Amino acid sequence: MSNTPKSVYCYGMVAPSTLHLLSTPYPVANAYAEIRASVPNLAGEAVAGAWTLQRLGIQTKLDGRWLADSQQSSEFIQRLSETGIDATRLEIKPNYHPIEEMVLADGKTRTVFGGYIKILFTEKQWNPPQEGDIASTDLVLLDPFLGAESELCADYCIQHAKPYLTIDHAPESKIARNAHATLISEEFLLREYKTVHDSGQGWEEIFLTYLDSCPGWVIFTFGGEPLWYAPPRTSAIETRAKRTFQPYPVKVVDTTGAGDSFRAGFAYALLQGKQGEEAIQTACAVAGLVCTKFPGVLQSPTEAELSAFF
């Protein structure tokens, strides 16, 4: 790493969670499954990214969704602060109904139960981004789920020429069109473009739509299957084509947070000056190492562990 300290501002979803590891595959309806272990965990793309980057030696600052006035929230903020994350922007709100997230993981899949629809589509329940925080950082992880405030964060990034990495957003949106990188998960594709998938057309046309709309990196991830990507456009007339990369084979214990850690690993690679497939390799390595642990994000790799993997 360069001798100049790097920093990342993470804006978006933040919540405590409980992660349960099952002893058997996820059950069918009306069946039984044994819980092998249960641990407190992190919920939300922004906080998982901040945690992963902090463990890689990048100073992170976190802002976004409010927390409930509870013992769980206090312990959550304390854990973040002890790791070195700047959590001073996070607000605990009295009489605020929290996201009560629970995740069931069986080693190959993870199923999330929560209250995100109630939180995201009722009224604003999060802080606005702070322009000064964005102006003073090197890079931003931007969750697009917080309405006008997420767009404001993008505006500040554009105004101060700060690259930002976003996720799971429509290609025609302002956030996606101006992002340095737009990362799209298989979960998002299945939810938003299921009819395309069911018709047998696949998502090739959707990928091309993103390439047309988004001049920055475009990355589609499919778990352990080959991901699709295209580096940024270098000229207005350049025609970009899909490239692929096979994620590293690892012994999977828990896939919770793999996508969040992929984005963090990609951010880390960019801050190291890596480009092209080398940046993709780094992101895949970070996500792969996370999948080998339980809970994976909390034990995400350090710089030394990432170097040892390579």
C-alpha positions as CSV (number, residue, x, y, z in Angstrom):
1,M,0.0,0.0,0.0
2,S,1.1,3.6,-0.6
3,N,2.5,5.5,2.3
4,T,-0.3,8.0,1.8
5,P,-3.3,6.9,3.9
6,K,-6.4,6.2,1.9
7,S,-10.0,6.8,3.0
8,V,-13.5,5.7,1.9
9,Y,-16.9,7.2,2.7
10,C,-19.6,4.6,3.0
11,Y,-23.2,5.9,2.7
12,G,-26.3,3.8,2.9
13,M,-27.7,0.8,4.7
14,V,-26.6,0.2,8.3
15,A,-28.1,-2.2,10.8
16,P,-27.2,-4.9,13.3
17,S,-28.2,-8.5,12.4
18,T,-28.3,-12.0,13.8
19,L,-26.8,-14.7,11.6
20,H,-27.8,-18.4,12.0
21,L,-25.7,-21.2,10.4
22,L,-27.7,-24.3,9.7
23,S,-26.4,-27.8,10.0
24,T,-28.3,-29.0,6.9
25,P,-29.4,-27.4,3.6
26,Y,-32.2,-24.8,3.9
27,P,-35.5,-26.7,4.5
28,V,-38.6,-26.9,2.4
29,A,-41.8,-25.6,3.8
30,N,-43.1,-27.3,6.9
31,A,-39.8,-29.1,7.5
32,Y,-37.2,-28.8,10.2
33,A,-33.6,-27.6,10.2
34,E,-31.0,-27.6,13.0
35,I,-29.2,-24.4,13.9
36,R,-25.5,-25.1,14.4
37,A,-24.4,-21.6,15.5
38,S,-25.9,-18.1,16.0
39,V,-23.8,-14.9,16.1
40,P,-24.4,-11.1,16.0
41,N,-23.6,-9.7,12.6
42,L,-23.6,-6.7,10.3
43,A,-26.6,-5.9,8.1
44,G,-26.5,-3.4,5.2
45,E,-24.2,-3.0,2.2
46,A,-22.6,0.2,3.5
47,V,-21.6,-1.1,6.9
48,A,-20.3,-4.4,5.4
49,G,-18.2,-2.5,3.0
50,A,-16.8,-0.2,5.7
51,W,-15.9,-3.2,7.9
52,T,-14.2,-5.1,5.0
53,L,-12.2,-2.0,3.9
54,Q,-11.2,-1.1,7.5
55,R,-9.7,-4.6,8.0
56,L,-7.7,-4.1,4.7
57,G,-6.1,-1.0,6.2
58,I,-8.4,1.7,4.6
59,Q,-9.9,4.3,6.9
60,T,-13.6,4.3,6.5
61,K,-16.4,6.7,7.6
62,L,-20.0,5.5,7.8
63,D,-23.3,7.3,7.4
64,G,-26.8,6.6,6.4
65,R,-29.7,4.8,8.1
66,W,-30.8,5.6,11.6
67,L,-30.5,3.0,14.5
68,A,-33.0,2.2,17.2
69,D,-32.5,3.3,20.8
70,S,-31.5,-0.2,22.0
71,Q,-28.7,-2.1,23.7
72,Q,-28.1,-3.9,20.4
73,S,-27.6,-0.6,18.6
74,S,-25.2,0.6,21.3
75,E,-23.2,-2.6,21.1
76,F,-23.2,-2.4,17.4
77,I,-21.7,1.1,17.3
78,Q,-19.2,0.2,19.9
79,R,-18.0,-2.8,17.8
80,L,-17.7,-0.5,14.7
81,S,-15.6,2.1,16.7
82,E,-13.4,-0.6,18.2
83,T,-12.5,-1.8,14.7
84,G,-11.5,1.8,13.7
85,I,-14.5,2.7,11.6
86,D,-15.6,6.4,12.1
87,A,-19.2,5.8,13.2
88,T,-19.7,9.3,14.6
89,R,-22.3,10.2,12.0
90,L,-24.6,7.3,12.9
91,E,-27.7,8.4,14.9
92,I,-29.6,6.5,17.5
93,K,-33.3,7.7,17.4
94,P,-35.6,7.3,20.4
95,N,-38.9,5.5,19.6
96,Y,-37.6,4.5,16.2
97,H,-38.6,1.0,14.9
98,P,-35.5,-0.8,13.9
99,I,-34.8,-3.2,11.1
100,E,-34.9,-6.6,12.8
101,E,-32.9,-8.6,10.4
102,M,-32.2,-12.3,10.6
103,V,-30.2,-14.4,8.2
104,L,-30.3,-18.2,7.7
105,A,-27.2,-19.6,6.0
106,D,-26.6,-23.2,5.0
107,G,-23.1,-23.0,3.5
108,K,-24.3,-22.5,-0.1
109,T,-27.1,-20.0,0.3
110,R,-28.3,-17.3,2.6
111,T,-31.9,-16.2,3.2
112,V,-32.5,-12.8,4.7
113,F,-35.6,-11.9,6.8
114,G,-36.1,-8.3,7.7
115,G,-38.2,-5.1,7.6
116,Y,-36.5,-3.2,4.8
117,I,-39.7,-2.5,2.8
118,K,-41.3,-0.9,5.9
119,I,-38.1,1.2,6.4
120,L,-37.4,2.2,2.8
121,F,-40.8,2.9,1.4
122,T,-42.7,4.7,4.2
123,E,-40.8,7.9,5.2
124,K,-37.2,9.1,5.3
125,Q,-35.4,7.4,8.2
126,W,-31.8,8.2,7.5
127,N,-29.2,11.1,7.5
128,P,-28.4,13.2,4.5
129,P,-24.9,12.8,3.3
130,Q,-22.4,15.4,4.4
131,E,-20.6,17.3,1.6
132,G,-17.5,17.8,3.6
133,D,-17.1,14.1,4.3
134,I,-17.3,13.4,0.5
135,A,-14.9,16.2,-0.4
136,S,-12.3,15.0,2.0
137,T,-12.3,11.3,1.0
138,D,-10.6,9.3,-1.8
139,L,-13.6,7.1,-2.9
140,V,-17.2,6.5,-2.0
141,L,-19.3,3.4,-1.6
142,L,-22.9,4.6,-2.4
143,D,-26.0,2.5,-1.7
144,P,-28.7,3.8,-4.1
145,F,-31.6,2.9,-1.8
146,L,-32.0,6.1,0.3
147,G,-34.0,8.1,-2.2
148,A,-33.2,11.7,-2.8
149,E,-30.3,11.5,-0.3
150,S,-28.5,8.8,-2.3
151,E,-28.9,11.1,-5.4
152,L,-27.5,14.0,-3.3
153,C,-24.5,11.9,-2.4
154,A,-23.9,11.2,-6.1
155,D,-24.2,14.9,-6.8
156,Y,-21.6,15.7,-4.2
157,C,-19.3,13.0,-5.7
158,I,-19.7,14.5,-9.1
159,Q,-19.1,18.1,-7.9
160,H,-15.9,17.1,-6.0
161,A,-14.7,14.6,-8.7
162,K,-14.8,11.7,-6.2
163,P,-15.3,8.3,-7.8
164,Y,-18.1,6.2,-6.3
165,L,-19.1,2.6,-6.6
166,T,-22.8,1.7,-6.5
167,I,-24.9,-1.4,-6.7
168,D,-28.2,-2.9,-8.0
169,H,-29.7,0.1,-9.7
170,A,-31.4,0.8,-13.0
171,P,-29.0,1.6,-15.9
172,E,-30.9,4.8,-16.8
173,S,-30.7,6.2,-13.3
174,K,-28.5,9.2,-12.6
175,I,-26.6,7.2,-9.9
176,A,-25.7,4.4,-12.3
177,R,-24.9,6.7,-15.2
178,N,-22.3,8.7,-13.3
179,A,-20.8,5.9,-11.2
180,H,-17.2,4.9,-11.6
181,A,-18.5,1.3,-11.2
182,T,-22.0,-0.2,-11.1
183,L,-22.1,-3.7,-9.6
184,I,-25.2,-5.7,-10.4
185,S,-26.0,-8.9,-8.4
186,E,-27.8,-12.0,-9.7
187,E,-30.4,-11.4,-6.9
188,F,-31.2,-8.0,-8.4
189,L,-31.4,-9.4,-12.0
190,L,-33.8,-12.1,-10.9
191,R,-36.0,-9.7,-9.1
192,E,-36.0,-6.9,-11.7
193,Y,-35.7,-8.9,-14.9
194,K,-37.2,-12.2,-14.1
195,T,-39.5,-12.2,-17.2
196,V,-36.4,-11.9,-19.4
197,H,-34.7,-14.8,-17.6
198,D,-37.8,-17.0,-17.8
199,S,-38.2,-16.4,-21.5
200,G,-34.8,-18.0,-22.1
201,Q,-33.3,-14.8,-23.4
202,G,-30.9,-14.5,-20.5
203,W,-29.4,-11.2,-19.4
204,E,-27.0,-10.5,-22.4
205,E,-29.3,-7.7,-23.7
206,I,-29.6,-6.2,-20.2
207,F,-25.8,-6.2,-19.9
208,L,-25.6,-4.3,-23.2
209,T,-28.1,-1.8,-21.9
210,Y,-25.9,-1.1,-18.9
211,L,-22.9,-0.7,-21.2
212,D,-24.8,1.8,-23.3
213,S,-26.0,3.8,-20.3
214,C,-23.1,3.6,-17.9
215,P,-19.6,4.7,-19.1
216,G,-17.9,3.4,-15.9
217,W,-17.2,-0.1,-14.9
218,V,-20.1,-2.5,-15.3
219,I,-20.0,-5.8,-13.4
220,F,-22.6,-8.5,-13.2
221,T,-22.0,-11.2,-10.4
222,F,-23.4,-14.7,-10.3
223,G,-22.1,-16.2,-7.1
224,G,-19.6,-18.9,-7.9
225,E,-20.3,-18.7,-11.6
226,P,-18.2,-16.6,-14.0
227,L,-18.9,-12.9,-13.6
228,W,-19.3,-10.5,-16.5
229,Y,-17.6,-7.1,-16.6
230,A,-16.5,-4.3,-18.8
231,P,-13.9,-1.6,-17.9
232,P,-14.7,2.1,-18.3
233,R,-15.3,3.6,-21.7
234,T,-12.2,5.4,-22.9
235,S,-14.0,7.4,-25.6
236,A,-17.5,8.4,-26.7
237,I,-17.3,6.1,-29.7
238,E,-15.8,3.1,-28.1
239,T,-17.8,-0.2,-28.3
240,R,-17.3,-2.3,-25.2
241,A,-17.7,-6.0,-25.1
242,K,-18.5,-8.4,-22.2
243,R,-15.5,-10.0,-20.5
244,T,-15.7,-12.8,-18.0
245,F,-13.8,-14.0,-15.0
246,Q,-14.2,-17.2,-13.0
247,P,-14.2,-16.6,-9.2
248,Y,-11.6,-18.5,-7.3
249,P,-12.7,-22.0,-6.0
250,V,-12.9,-21.9,-2.2
251,K,-14.5,-24.1,0.5
252,V,-17.7,-22.2,1.1
253,V,-18.9,-22.0,4.7
254,D,-21.1,-18.9,4.5
255,T,-22.0,-16.7,1.6
256,T,-23.6,-13.9,3.6
257,G,-22.0,-10.6,2.6
258,A,-20.1,-12.0,-0.3
259,G,-21.4,-9.3,-2.7
260,D,-20.7,-6.5,-0.2
261,S,-17.2,-7.7,0.3
262,F,-16.7,-8.0,-3.5
263,R,-17.5,-4.2,-3.8
264,A,-15.2,-3.4,-0.9
265,G,-12.4,-5.6,-2.4
266,F,-12.9,-3.8,-5.8
267,A,-12.6,-0.4,-4.0
268,Y,-9.5,-1.6,-2.3
269,A,-8.0,-2.6,-5.6
270,L,-8.7,0.7,-7.2
271,L,-7.1,2.5,-4.3
272,Q,-4.0,0.4,-4.9
273,G,-3.9,1.6,-8.5
274,K,-4.9,-1.8,-9.9
275,Q,-6.8,-1.8,-13.3
276,G,-8.5,-4.2,-15.6
277,E,-8.7,-7.9,-14.7
278,E,-6.3,-7.4,-11.8
279,A,-8.9,-5.3,-10.0
280,I,-11.5,-8.0,-10.6
281,Q,-9.1,-10.6,-9.3
282,T,-8.6,-8.7,-6.0
283,A,-12.4,-8.3,-5.5
284,C,-13.0,-12.0,-6.2
285,A,-10.2,-12.9,-3.7
286,V,-11.7,-10.8,-0.9
287,A,-15.2,-12.2,-1.5
288,G,-13.9,-15.7,-1.8
289,L,-12.0,-15.5,1.5
290,V,-15.1,-14.0,3.2
291,C,-17.1,-17.1,2.1
292,T,-14.6,-19.4,3.9
293,K,-15.5,-18.1,7.3
294,F,-18.4,-17.8,9.7
295,P,-19.4,-15.1,10.1
296,G,-17.5,-14.2,6.9
297,V,-17.7,-10.4,6.9
298,L,-16.6,-10.0,10.5
299,Q,-13.6,-12.2,9.7
300,S,-12.9,-10.6,6.3
301,P,-9.2,-10.7,5.2
302,T,-6.5,-8.4,6.3
303,E,-3.9,-7.2,3.9
304,A,-1.5,-9.9,5.0
305,E,-4.2,-12.6,4.5
306,L,-5.1,-11.3,1.1
307,S,-1.4,-11.3,0.1
308,A,-1.0,-14.9,1.4
309,F,-4.0,-15.9,-0.7
310,F,-2.4,-14.7,-3.9
